[in-house]
């Protein structure tokens, strides 16, 4: 689920967070994921793909609650269907 419903658009270089609070929609401030163990799997410098690899980001920082990422190109994170 995203707000706006058609997806969340990011510019190249823009920074946001990933978190596992699936009860809330993804926004510019935080992209929600259902992968609760993602912070255990990622390290700074790791690459993250969205939309089946059409949009990429790099992991900047990992905490127990969220992951700070920076987009490598501009694009829209689409809602999962």
N, C-alpha and C positions, 0 to 999 in steps of 0.2 A: 504494500500500500504506500502510495506517495502523495505528497502535497506539493504541487498540483498533481491531479490524478494521472495526467499523461506522462509524468516523469519529472525529474529534477535536473536542470541544466547547470553545468559547471564550465568555467573558462579554464584554459590551459594555465597551470600554475596555482589554481585555486586550492585552498586547503579546507578540509572538513574532517569529520570523524565517522567511524563505523561503530555501532553498538548493537547489543542483543536485547532490545526492548521492543519486541515485535508487536506490542499492544499499541504503539504509537507509530504514526506514518513517517516515512523518510522525508527529510526536508534538506535545505541547503546547509543547515547546521549539523545534521547527523543522518547518515544513511543507516537504516535498520536492517539487521540480518537475523536469520533464525539459527545461525551457527554460533552457539554459545561458547564453544571451545576455540573460536578463531583467534582470540588474543594469545592462546597458548601455542598456536601454530605459526604465527607471524613474528618476524623480527624486522627492525629498521633496515631499509634497503630492499626488502622483498617487494616484488611486483604483484599487483592485484588487478584482475580483469573484471570488467562489467559487460553486460549485454553480449555474452558469448564471445568475449575477446575484442569487441569493437571499440572499447573504451578502457584505457589503462591508467593506473595510478601507482604511486610508490608509497610504501609504508615509511612514515617518518618517526613514529613513536608508538609504543605499546604500553598500556596499563591494564590492570585487571578489568576495568570497566569499559574501556574503549580503545580504538586504534586511530591515530592521527594519520591522514593520508594527504597526498598532493597529486592532483591530476596532471598527467603527462601531455594530454591534449584536451581540446574542448569537446564536449558532448553531453548527452543526456542519459542519466541513469534511469532506465525504464523499470516500471513495476514488474515484479516476478509474476508470471501467469502459470 
